[in-house]
Amino acid sequence: GGWNKEHLSEQLSWASVHDPRLGHWIVKIKGLLVDNERLDYCDDGTCQAAVDTGTALLSVPSTAFRSLFGMLRHEPGPPGHCQGAGPTLHLSLRTSR
């Protein structure tokens, strides 16, 4: 593994895996934003995410789905193309256990 500094839009930082015994890269989330709008779903400190660079899957609690889907939905690019700008989803990770 590794990263290319040319692809970074900000300084790289690290977050601890919440419970390595689970066998997944599960991290704690302290904040969730779509573009610059902060959502309150993770304000109670209970949000977690399993991160995997091999998938584009995003799973959220059903209570958050309708609002989050509406904020992330955007017009598609030309037919047959999977490219184009959409909203930015930003996950702020907790840096300590």
C-alpha positions as CSV (number, residue, x, y, z in Angstrom):
1,G,0.0,0.0,0.0
2,G,0.9,3.6,-0.2
3,W,-0.2,7.0,-1.5
4,N,0.8,9.5,-4.0
5,K,1.3,13.0,-2.5
6,E,0.2,14.6,-5.8
7,H,-3.3,13.2,-5.2
8,L,-3.7,14.7,-1.7
9,S,-5.8,17.8,-1.3
10,E,-4.7,18.3,2.3
11,Q,-2.1,16.9,4.8
12,L,-2.5,13.2,5.4
13,S,-3.4,12.2,8.9
14,W,-4.0,8.9,10.6
15,A,-6.8,7.5,12.8
16,S,-6.6,4.5,15.1
17,V,-8.7,1.4,14.2
18,H,-11.4,1.2,16.9
19,D,-11.2,-2.5,17.6
20,P,-8.7,-4.5,15.6
21,R,-10.1,-7.8,16.9
22,L,-13.2,-7.4,14.7
23,G,-11.1,-7.9,11.6
24,H,-12.2,-4.7,9.9
25,W,-10.8,-1.2,9.6
26,I,-13.5,0.3,11.8
27,V,-12.9,3.9,12.8
28,K,-14.9,6.3,15.0
29,I,-16.5,9.3,13.2
30,K,-16.8,12.6,15.0
31,G,-18.4,14.6,12.2
32,L,-20.1,14.3,8.9
33,L,-20.5,17.0,6.3
34,V,-21.9,17.2,2.8
35,D,-20.2,20.0,1.0
36,N,-19.9,22.5,3.8
37,E,-23.2,21.6,5.6
38,R,-22.6,19.7,8.9
39,L,-25.1,17.0,9.7
40,D,-25.9,16.1,13.3
41,Y,-26.0,12.3,12.9
42,C,-22.6,11.8,14.5
43,D,-22.8,14.5,17.2
44,D,-23.6,11.9,19.9
45,G,-20.2,10.2,19.4
46,T,-21.6,6.7,18.4
47,C,-20.9,6.8,14.7
48,Q,-18.4,4.3,13.3
49,A,-17.3,3.4,9.7
50,A,-15.7,0.4,8.2
51,V,-13.4,1.7,5.6
52,D,-12.3,-0.2,2.5
53,T,-10.6,1.4,-0.5
54,G,-11.8,-1.4,-2.7
55,T,-15.4,-0.4,-2.6
56,A,-17.6,2.6,-3.2
57,L,-20.3,1.2,-0.8
58,L,-21.8,3.6,1.7
59,S,-24.1,2.2,4.4
60,V,-25.9,4.5,6.8
61,P,-28.6,4.1,9.4
62,S,-32.1,4.2,8.0
63,T,-32.9,7.3,10.0
64,A,-30.2,9.2,8.2
65,F,-30.7,7.8,4.7
66,R,-33.4,10.0,3.3
67,S,-31.7,13.3,4.2
68,L,-28.2,12.1,3.3
69,F,-29.4,10.7,0.0
70,G,-31.1,13.9,-0.9
71,M,-27.9,15.9,-0.1
72,L,-25.6,13.6,-2.1
73,R,-27.9,13.2,-5.2
74,H,-26.9,15.2,-8.2
75,E,-27.3,15.3,-12.0
76,P,-25.3,12.6,-13.8
77,G,-22.7,13.2,-16.4
78,P,-23.1,12.3,-20.1
79,P,-24.7,8.9,-20.7
80,G,-22.2,6.1,-20.2
81,H,-19.8,8.1,-18.2
82,C,-19.1,7.7,-14.5
83,Q,-17.5,11.1,-13.9
84,G,-18.3,14.6,-13.1
85,A,-18.5,16.7,-10.0
86,G,-20.9,15.9,-7.2
87,P,-21.3,16.9,-3.6
88,T,-18.3,16.4,-1.3
89,L,-18.8,13.9,1.5
90,H,-16.4,14.6,4.4
91,L,-16.0,12.3,7.3
92,S,-14.1,13.7,10.3
93,L,-12.4,10.9,12.2
94,R,-11.7,10.7,15.8
95,T,-7.9,10.5,16.3
96,S,-7.8,8.9,19.7
97,R,-9.4,5.8,21.2
